[in-house]
Amino acid sequence: MLELTLSTLLNTVAADFCAIMEQEKDYLKSALIAYSMANDTYGSENVRKIISESKHHELKILAVSSVISKCPEQLNQ
């Protein structure tokens, strides 16, 4: 398996979040399901490690920009 990076993780979660938001229209539910799917894909230890090692501002900026680039219309709901 390729080494997981924060950018890869957040882009994956953002794509899943956008797809789920189209159906659910619920931010929290969509985010939690997308995070759960990332755990399935990359393994929970890898996901926790990437998140734990990231800086707060880095995580926040990359997470928001990932969603904005994938589905900006979902942020207006």
N, C-alpha and C positions, 0 to 999 in steps of 0.2 A: 504494500500500500504506500502511496506517496505520502510524504509528510504533510500533515494538515496544517494550514495556516489560518490566521484569523480572517483574512480576506476570503479565502475559499469557503470557510464555514459560514460566514455571514452572507455571502452570495447564494449559497445553497439554501440557507434558512429564509432569505428574502424571497427567493423564487417560490418556495413552498408556501410561505406566508401569503404571498400575493394570490396564488391559486386557491388557497383555502378561504381567504377573505372574500373572494368572488362569490362563494357559496354561503359562508357563515355570517358575514358582515359583523364580526365580533373580534376586536383587536386582541384581547387577551387569549381567547380560545384559539385563534389562528396562530398566535405567537407560540403558545404552549405546544400545539400539535406540530408545528414546524420544527421547534426545538427537539421534540420527541423523535421526529423523523430523522433529524441530524444525528441523534444518538444511535439510532438504528443503522444509519449509513456509515458513520465514522467510529462508532464505539464510544460509550459514555466516558471512559477514562480520557480519551483523546479530546473530546469536546470540553470536558471540565478543565483539562490542562491548558488548552488554548485560551479559554475564558479567564481562568485564574491568572495566567501570565500576562494578560493584556492590561494596559493602563486604562483607567476609567474613561478619560477623554477620547482615547483611541477607539475603544469599543463603541462608545456612543456615536462618534462621528462616522465610523465605518458602517455601523448598523443602520443609521438613518440614511446615509448615502446609498447603501445597497437597496433599500426599499424604494427610495426616490427613483433610482435608475431602473428598477424593475416594474414598478406600478405606482407612479405618482398619484394617479386618480384614487387609489385606495386610502390615501392619507386625508382626503377631503370628506370622507364619510362619517 
